Each structure stands twice: as C-alpha cells, then as structure tokens.
Amino acid sequence: MRYWLVVLLGCCAFSPAIAQPKVLKLVDSLLNANLRFVPAPILFRSPETSWGIGASMGYYFKTDDNARTSNLQFQAVRTFNQQTLMRLSAVLFTKQERLFISYYTGYKKYLDRFYGIGPNSTEGSREDFSFNSWVTAVSVLGKVAPGAFAGLNLRHQMMYNITPFLAGGMLSSPLVQGSTGSNTLGFGPEFRLDTRDNVMSPLRGGLIDASIRFHPAYNASNPGFQTYQLDLRHYMPVGEKHVWANRLFNQHQAGDPPFRELALAGGSDLVRGYFQGRYRDKSLSALETELRFHLWKMIGATVFTSAFQVGPNPASVLQNRWKGAYGAGFRFFVNQKERIVLRVDVARTFEGHTAFYLDLNESF
C-alpha cells in the first residue's frame, strides 16, 4: 500500500507551487509516518445504485502532533444494478500543516438517468443510459496562515461508451452537449480556510473552500467552459456531545459544459432524497442544516433538512421557488478515535419521493 502513496505524491509533483526539494521531504515524512491500516467490508444502498457490496482499505495517520489526521483510501464496489465503482482518494496534511493535498481518482461503469436540463424537468422526461468514466481531481495548497491554504486545483474527466436506452430521446440528439462523450481538463486557483477539528466528522470549526477552474476548448466536442465553486460549512457544539452542522454550496458554470459536468443536485452527499442529477443546470445553490446527536456509546442520530435550486445563471436560481427535502438517520461509530461513522439515513423530498442511504462517513 505504500506504493500507492508514492504514486499519489508523484502525481502532485508537477505542480509549480511546490519546489522539488519540498516534494522529496514530503515523500520521506509520509512514508516514515506511523501509518495505521484499516480494512473494512462495504455494504451500502442509494437511489443511484440500489445495494452495493465491496471492500475498502484505508490508512489513517498524522505526520506530526501539530497536524490533523490524514487519510488514504481505496474502495472497490459492485452494485445490484451491475455498476462498478472504484476510487483512490486521499486527504493529506503534512508536518506543521505546511501543505494540504486532496486527491481523487475514480472509475465508473455506470447506469444513470437523464431528466433534461433546468429546474422544470419532469419525471416523465426520464431517459436511462449507461456510460464509462474516469475522473481525477487534485488540489495542492500551501499554508498562508493558520488554517488557511492557497494553491492550484486540477480536474480531468473522460466520459465514453454513452449508450442511451431510449431511441430518439434527448441524449440521442446532438443538442445535448457531451451526449456522445467528453474529455475535459480544467485547472485554476483555490483558497481554503479550514478550522475543523476533524475532516471526516467535525465537532467544531468551519470550512471555506473557493475555487475556479478553466476548461480550455480544444475540439468541436469540447468547446470550453469555466467552473466557479464556493463551499461553506460550519460546525457548532450543542452541549457536550451534540453538533449543529450547516452547509451552503454554490456552483456556477460559464460557457458550454458537457451535461455530466453541469452542477448536479441530489445524491448521498448533497441534498439527500433526490436522485443525483434529477435536477442539473449551469448554476446550483444548496443549503443544508443538520443536528447530530450522541445517544449512547457508539450510537448517534441526526435530523436534517435541505433546500436548493438550479438554473441557467445565478440570478435565475434566486428568482425561482426552491425545492427541498428532510430526513433523519442513525450513526454507528466504527472507529471512535478517528470518528469514522456508518451512516443510515432516510430522506423525503418536498415532491413526495423517499430515499434510503447506507454509507460511510458524514455527508458533509
């Protein structure tokens, strides 16, 4: 598994924000850290996948006493919908938190749904389709003040083998950008102010993550676009063992992005209750609030609600009536020291749809 760590750090070495000697010191410090290996089976369920089974392997470690816990994880899953999901991800704080590195590479052989673009798409417009994709995302940020980091982010997505199941539908039309596949690469600046005490299950602190990515045009199938994203989170202790968590997420795109690169509402991590991609457009704003309770020893519970809207631009998002969902769930701490939880949530949308989630770690 240390081989994966070398590969990960090698992928980051291209960044002009890091001098070569610092990269070598970073590799040395992480490979000689006191790593802890945590294998675990995976059993989960979501509206997008039905039931899924697989395995997860992770390292949880600190580079020194003045750095928050870092983690390196690999997961492989097969779902009852005949989907294959694999990913390698990492969140790394180097010594003294001089660097923050976020890394993700994922492969999907996926069955998905397309309802159209915009806030007024209907259930009757649903089209099922399948695709394969590779996604890689890297952020390499240097410390500019206590808890504050600035640097570069990069994201590459290759989507291929798109197969619509409905002949003559929207995805069979060239009017839907990316319906025959896409290969996009974006990069740009990122600023992060992170005062959370734990990146996976915070008890206190907050996060401000602002980024811009420029996706240059390089052929007729990829005309180019820009992505502007702002993720705000706040965690406030309530009493000794409970937490009030809040999140405001905004994403806006300019240009002509492929439909799979549009801002998506729904899924297990943002606006639970909606199928991920049920609503999509160039602009998305979402607000989530959640009360997390510690009930007894390794058991917790939560109640949550969310509201969101999509549109072709930020002004249209504010002008249209927002959609929303609410729900509740239980938490089972599988690792109390690192606060790793098994999450069981039931969410219901304002439109009357119910979704069940069984997953690892908090949604935000």
JOTA-V560602 format. One record per run of one state. SS is the DSSP state (H for helix, E for strand, C for the rest). FROM is the first residue (numbers start at 0). TO is the last residue. Records with the same first field share a line. If there is no record, write none. Layout:
SS->FROM-TO ; FROM-TO
This chain:
C->0-0 ; 12-18 ; 31-35 ; 46-48 ; 61-68 ; 79-82 ; 93-93 ; 97-97 ; 114-121 ; 125-125 ; 145-146 ; 164-168 ; 172-180 ; 194-203 ; 215-217 ; 219-220 ; 222-223 ; 238-240 ; 255-257 ; 261-261 ; 265-277 ; 281-281 ; 296-297 ; 311-312 ; 319-321 ; 335-338 ; 349-352 ; 360-363
H->1-11 ; 19-30 ; 94-96 ; 122-124 ; 169-171 ; 258-260 ; 313-318
E->36-45 ; 49-60 ; 69-78 ; 83-92 ; 98-113 ; 126-144 ; 147-163 ; 181-193 ; 204-214 ; 218-218 ; 221-221 ; 224-237 ; 241-254 ; 262-264 ; 278-280 ; 282-295 ; 298-310 ; 322-334 ; 339-348 ; 353-359
